[in-house]
Amino acid sequence: MAGIYIHIPFCKKACHYCDFHFSTSLKYKSDMINAIMKELVLQQAYLNTTTLESIYFGGGTPSLLTQTELTQIFDVITKLYQIANDAEITLEANPDDLTSRKLSELAQTPINRLSIGVQSFHDEDLQWMNRPHHAHEATNSIKRAQDTGFDNLTIDLIYGYPLLSDTKWIQNINQATSLAIPHISAYCITVEQGTALAHLINNKQQATIIDEQGANQLLLAMDLLERKGFEQYEISNFCQTNKQGKHNANYWKQQKYVGIGPSAHSYNGTTRQWNIKNNLKYIESISKDLIPAEIETLSIENRLNEYMMTSLRTSWGMDLNKIHVNFGEQENDRIRESLTTFKENNWINIEADTVTLTKQGKLFADYISASLFATT
């Protein structure tokens, strides 16, 4: 099965750390919705399947869409695809958008999972991030969502920034688990070029990000959430039993997905493509029946490297037998030899020809996978 990702490129305000594509102007929102619906039609053949296992509204801030706009998009999707009976249909939402009225409207759509951008349960941290909500709104929005019937929830939390002491980080995790959240995504803050945070740091208006803090707080999260019964099925994603995010898991399993909207990425196993990061140019191109995307045909080395990079981040790990079958004995032997040092460092486990990262190894995931990459 496959999935659809729909990028909604609008936000009320710009978070200081964010480098995703969005606009704080809603002037072209109606035109964008029409273009997204049209791109769904133009991209219909990309997945080469008629059944969807997941639909994910990301952004940006998809909770800015009205019930009518969401229904219009779903009407197009249901004309083009069959949606599996157990499909996961997720909408990213800011806590301040999730009023009782908004949740009641969302409950009348096919959406069955909410991803709430909490980031922190501390007001001073939210202010530092330039988030549009307050800590009490995060807690209240979760409770309102549950009261409305949305029990399949995930929240985002951010760690590794100067204001976040270990004590506050533990408080954030404890608050999330006390609210019976079945899925938590925990992301280490990064300083991306061109963001407000990068500008503030470069101008000495903010403290620099310390890598060691992020590493220590990831270890804290792993230990604390494990004790609370959560599985870390991917480095940034933790869930209770049988509560993996299908959209997340399918990405790491390299399942096919098509990305709709400006800046959205698509992958079908042999090619990867990404749409232009410009709202007006995207709308104009779609109006001419042209998908404004760059396309990359994946070489055998690309496919091997992507498999290693994605699988090593997961609890199910990298299957050396799969590498042998799909990429040849020579690559399998090369990789096995390269793994020796990581095994000696206690960064990996190898059981039944499956490679998984240890807790310490997860701190070096990018380095390990890059060290294994095949070169052309």
C-alpha positions in Angstrom: 0.0 0.0 0.0 1.0 3.6 -0.3 0.4 7.1 1.1 -0.3 10.7 0.3 1.4 13.7 1.9 -0.3 17.0 1.5 1.7 20.1 2.3 -0.4 23.1 3.5 2.1 26.0 3.2 0.5 28.6 5.6 1.2 29.6 9.2 0.0 32.3 11.6 3.5 33.2 12.5 7.1 32.0 11.8 8.7 29.9 14.5 12.3 30.9 14.9 13.8 27.4 14.3 11.6 26.4 11.3 12.9 26.0 7.8 9.9 24.3 6.3 8.2 26.1 3.4 5.3 28.3 4.5 3.8 31.8 4.2 2.2 33.8 6.9 -0.1 35.4 4.4 -3.4 33.6 3.7 -4.1 35.7 0.6 -3.8 32.8 -1.8 -5.2 30.1 0.4 -8.3 29.5 -1.8 -6.1 29.3 -5.0 -3.7 26.9 -3.2 -6.6 24.5 -2.2 -7.7 24.4 -5.8 -4.2 23.8 -7.0 -3.7 21.0 -4.5 -6.9 19.3 -5.7 -5.8 19.6 -9.3 -2.3 18.2 -8.5 -3.9 15.2 -6.9 -5.4 14.4 -10.3 -2.2 15.2 -12.2 -0.2 12.9 -9.9 -2.7 10.0 -9.9 -0.4 7.6 -11.8 2.7 8.2 -9.7 2.0 5.6 -7.1 0.8 2.9 -9.5 -1.8 1.8 -6.9 -5.4 2.5 -6.1 -5.3 1.8 -2.4 -4.1 4.2 0.3 -2.9 3.2 3.8 -2.1 6.7 5.0 -3.0 10.3 4.3 -1.1 13.0 6.0 -1.8 16.7 6.1 1.5 18.5 7.0 2.9 21.9 6.7 2.8 24.7 7.6 -0.3 24.5 9.7 -3.0 22.3 8.2 -5.4 23.1 11.1 -5.9 26.5 9.4 -8.0 24.7 6.8 -11.8 24.8 7.2 -14.0 21.8 7.4 -15.3 22.7 3.9 -11.7 22.9 2.5 -10.8 19.6 4.0 -13.9 17.9 2.6 -13.2 19.3 -0.8 -9.8 17.7 -0.8 -11.1 14.4 0.5 -13.8 14.3 -2.2 -11.0 14.4 -4.8 -9.0 11.8 -3.1 -11.9 9.3 -2.8 -12.6 9.7 -6.5 -9.0 8.8 -7.3 -8.2 6.1 -4.7 -9.6 3.5 -2.4 -8.9 4.3 1.2 -8.1 1.2 3.3 -10.6 0.5 6.1 -7.8 0.9 8.7 -6.1 3.8 6.9 -4.4 6.4 9.2 -5.5 10.0 8.3 -3.5 12.6 10.1 -3.8 16.3 10.4 -1.0 18.4 12.0 -2.5 21.1 14.3 -1.4 23.9 16.5 -2.9 23.8 20.0 -4.4 27.3 19.7 -6.4 26.2 16.7 -8.0 23.2 18.4 -11.1 24.9 19.9 -14.1 22.8 20.8 -15.8 24.1 17.6 -12.8 23.3 15.5 -12.5 19.8 16.9 -16.2 19.1 16.4 -15.8 20.1 12.7 -12.7 17.9 12.3 -14.6 15.0 13.8 -17.1 15.2 10.9 -14.2 14.7 8.4 -12.4 11.4 7.7 -9.4 12.6 9.9 -8.8 10.0 12.6 -5.5 11.1 14.0 -4.1 14.5 15.2 -0.5 15.5 15.4 -0.4 18.4 17.8 2.6 20.8 17.7 3.1 21.2 21.5 6.9 21.5 21.4 7.1 22.4 25.1 4.8 22.7 28.2 6.8 25.7 29.4 5.7 29.2 28.4 9.2 30.8 28.4 10.4 28.1 26.0 7.4 28.6 23.6 8.1 32.3 23.6 11.8 31.6 22.8 10.6 29.5 19.9 8.1 32.2 18.8 5.3 29.7 18.9 1.7 31.0 18.6 0.3 29.2 21.7 0.8 29.0 25.4 1.5 26.0 27.6 -2.0 25.8 29.1 -3.4 25.8 25.5 -1.3 22.7 24.7 -2.7 20.8 27.7 -6.2 21.9 27.1 -6.2 21.2 23.4 -5.1 17.6 24.1 -7.9 17.1 26.6 -10.5 18.6 24.3 -9.3 16.4 21.4 -9.7 13.3 23.6 -13.1 14.4 24.8 -14.2 14.9 21.2 -13.2 11.3 20.4 -9.6 11.7 19.0 -7.8 9.1 21.1 -5.2 8.5 18.4 -2.9 11.5 19.1 0.7 12.3 18.7 2.6 15.4 19.9 5.9 17.0 18.9 8.4 17.9 21.6 11.7 19.7 21.0 14.9 19.3 23.0 18.5 20.4 22.9 18.0 24.2 23.1 19.6 26.5 25.7 16.5 27.2 27.8 15.7 23.5 28.3 17.3 22.1 31.4 17.2 18.4 32.0 14.7 19.0 34.7 12.3 20.8 32.4 12.8 18.1 29.7 11.8 15.4 32.1 8.8 17.5 33.1 7.8 17.8 29.4 7.9 14.0 29.0 6.1 13.4 32.2 3.4 15.8 31.3 2.9 14.2 27.9 2.6 10.7 29.3 0.3 11.8 32.1 -2.1 13.0 29.4 -2.2 9.5 28.0 -0.6 10.4 24.7 0.1 7.2 22.8 2.7 8.6 20.4 5.5 11.2 20.9 7.8 12.6 18.4 10.9 14.1 20.0 13.2 16.3 17.8 16.5 17.8 18.6 16.6 21.4 17.6 18.8 22.2 14.7 20.0 25.6 13.4 19.1 25.8 9.8 20.6 28.4 7.5 18.2 31.3 6.8 16.0 30.8 9.9 15.4 33.5 12.5 17.3 31.3 15.0 20.4 31.2 12.8 20.3 35.0 12.4 19.9 35.5 16.2 22.8 33.2 17.0 25.0 34.7 14.3 24.4 38.1 15.8 25.1 37.0 19.3 21.5 37.6 20.4 21.0 33.9 21.3 23.2 31.3 22.8 24.6 28.7 20.5 23.2 25.2 20.4 25.4 22.6 22.3 25.4 19.2 20.6 26.2 17.4 23.9 23.0 18.8 25.5 20.9 17.3 22.7 22.7 14.0 23.0 22.2 13.8 26.7 18.5 14.8 26.5 17.9 12.1 23.8 19.4 9.5 26.2 17.2 10.9 29.0 14.1 10.5 26.7 15.0 7.0 25.7 15.4 5.8 29.3 12.4 7.6 30.7 10.0 6.6 27.9 11.2 3.0 27.9 10.4 2.9 31.6 6.9 4.2 30.8 6.2 1.5 28.3 7.0 3.3 25.1 8.8 1.7 22.2 11.4 3.7 20.3 10.6 2.4 16.8 12.6 5.2 15.1 15.1 7.5 16.7 12.7 10.5 16.9 9.5 8.5 17.4 8.2 6.7 20.5 4.9 4.9 20.9 2.8 2.7 23.1 2.1 -0.9 22.0 0.6 -1.0 18.4 0.5 2.8 18.2 3.2 3.3 15.6 2.5 6.1 13.2 1.8 4.5 9.8 2.9 7.6 7.9 6.2 7.7 9.9 6.8 4.0 9.8 6.1 3.7 6.1 8.6 6.4 5.3 11.3 4.5 7.2 10.2 1.2 5.5 10.6 3.0 2.1 7.0 2.5 1.1 5.7 4.6 -1.8 4.2 8.0 -1.2 3.2 11.0 -3.3 3.7 14.5 -2.0 1.1 17.2 -3.0 1.6 20.9 -2.6 4.6 23.3 -2.8 7.9 21.8 -1.5 6.3 18.3 -1.1 8.5 15.3 -1.8 7.4 12.0 -3.5 9.0 8.6 -3.7 8.0 5.5 -5.6 11.1 3.2 -5.2 12.8 4.2 -8.5 12.5 8.0 -8.5 12.3 10.8 -6.0 10.8 14.2 -6.8 10.2 17.4 -5.0 7.9 20.4 -5.9 9.0 24.0 -6.1 9.1 26.0 -2.9 7.2 29.0 -4.1 3.4 29.3 -3.6 2.6 31.5 -6.6 4.9 29.6 -9.0 3.3 26.4 -7.8 -0.2 27.6 -8.4 0.7 29.1 -11.8 2.3 25.8 -12.9 -0.5 23.6 -11.8 -3.0 25.9 -13.5 -1.2 25.0 -16.8 -1.4 21.2 -15.9 2.4 21.1 -15.2 3.8 19.6 -12.0 6.6 22.0 -10.9 8.9 19.3 -9.7 12.5 18.2 -10.0 12.9 14.5 -10.6 15.8 12.2 -9.6 16.1 8.7 -11.0 17.7 6.7 -8.2 20.8 4.7 -9.1 21.6 1.3 -7.5 23.9 3.2 -5.1 21.2 5.7 -4.2 18.8 2.9 -3.4 21.3 1.1 -1.3 22.3 4.2 0.6 18.7 5.2 1.3 17.9 1.7 2.5 20.8 1.8 5.0 20.1 5.4 6.1 16.4 4.7 6.8 16.5 1.2 8.2 19.3 1.9 10.7 17.2 4.5 12.4 14.5 2.0 13.2 13.9 -0.8 15.7 13.5 -3.4 13.0 17.0 -2.5 11.6 19.0 -3.2 8.5 18.7 -6.6 7.0 22.0 -7.8 5.6 20.3 -10.7 3.7 18.2 -8.1 2.0 21.3 -6.2 1.0 22.8 -9.5 -0.3 19.8 -10.3 -2.4 19.1 -6.8 -3.8 22.5 -5.3 -4.1 24.9 -8.2 -4.4 27.5 -10.2 -2.5 30.3 -7.7 -3.0 28.3 -4.8 -1.3 27.2 -7.1 1.4 30.8 -8.2 2.2 32.0 -4.6 2.1 29.3 -3.5 4.6 29.9 -6.4 6.9 33.5 -5.5 7.1 32.8 -1.9 7.7 30.5 -2.8 10.6 33.3 -4.3 12.6 34.5 -1.0 14.2 30.9 0.0 15.1 30.4 -3.4 16.8 33.6 -3.0 18.8 32.4 0.5 19.9 29.1 -1.0 21.1 27.2 1.2 18.7 25.4 -1.6 16.9 24.0 -5.1 17.6 23.9 -7.8 14.9 21.5 -10.6 15.5 20.3 -13.0 12.8 22.0 -10.8 10.1 19.9 -7.8 11.2 21.8 -4.7 12.3 20.3 -2.3 14.9 21.7 0.6 16.8 22.4 0.6 20.5 21.2 3.5 22.6 24.7 5.0 22.3 24.8 4.2 18.6 21.7 6.2 18.0 23.7 9.3 18.9 25.9 8.5 15.8 23.2 7.3 13.4 24.0 9.7 10.6 27.8 9.1 10.9 27.3 5.3 10.9 25.1 5.3 7.8 27.3 7.8 5.9 30.3 5.6 6.7 28.6 2.7 5.0 27.5 4.5 1.9 28.3 3.1 -1.5 30.0 5.4 -3.9 29.7 5.6 -7.6 
